[in-house]
Amino acid sequence: MNTSPHPLDRFLAIPNRDAFATIRGFLYQAVLTIQAWLRLPVTEILELEAGEDIDWRFLAEEAISSRKDADRVLGQVKYRGKGLSLRSEVSLTCLVTFHEHRLRNPGLRLQFRLLSNAKIAQERGHIHPSGLKGIELWESLKAVADPIERKARLNFLRSVLLAPSEPPSINRTQLKSFRAFVRTCSDEKFLDFVDSFTWMETSGDLESAFGTVEQLIRTRQELQGFEQAAPLCLQALLQHVLLVFSQSGPKELRPNT
């Protein structure tokens, strides 16, 4: 019996051509967009691929107080297979980008959310006495009332952010501007920056992210008595969001549409 491979099976592929990570990341962004859309109050809209991946924009002034007096919340989605620290290239890129957004929009009250499935990792060579990792220390400042302890934690965060590194993906001019801000701004301004930037851990994988969306759909009032239709609704929502993403120009999602 002839067991030699068929001539058509002898093709040698160029290595590292699999775009699975890019596709997975974009699909994750689409699923998180649906989550945000399903939770959207009537006073807000989502703008996609505008400032960041997902932006929450407010339609009514009276609703602003619900998000710490922000006019717009910028959301960046990152699906990662490894941990995330304050020194990670992704983290530093988002911090630099948020600083640039603030410089370009001095009249707007902006917030930033880094939405990622990544677990928080420890920064190498930067161990805080509390044992908290850099991102945990960042988030802890919202609850620190003692001014001496707050200043000490701010100084530690400054030292982490100012430690030498030049990730190739970050614009050098913008990185220099951000580090000048971190080095020279007052504690009050730095604390305002810290308070305006939130690290949000999301669903750990695509399957659980889809599960969260399906559960949100099942609890919608419109589906009472028809909960079994949730998977079909999810497919329709995903199709719609992907079509919105593929359009050129402004992309919006409004509540109850």
Secondary structure, DSSP 4 states (H G I P E B T S, - for coil): ---SPPGGG---PPSS---HHHHHHHHHHHHHHHHHHHT--TTEEEEESSSSSEEEEES-GGGGGGGTT-SEEEEEEE--SS-B-TTSHHHHHHHHHHHHHHHH-TTS-EEEEEEE-PPB-PPTT---TT---HHHHHHHGGG---HHHHHHHHHHHHHHHHSS---TTS-HHHHHHHHHHHHHS-HHHHHHHHHHEEEEE--SSHHHHHHHHHHHHHT-GGGTT-GGGHHHHHHHHHHHHHHHHHSSS--EE-TT-
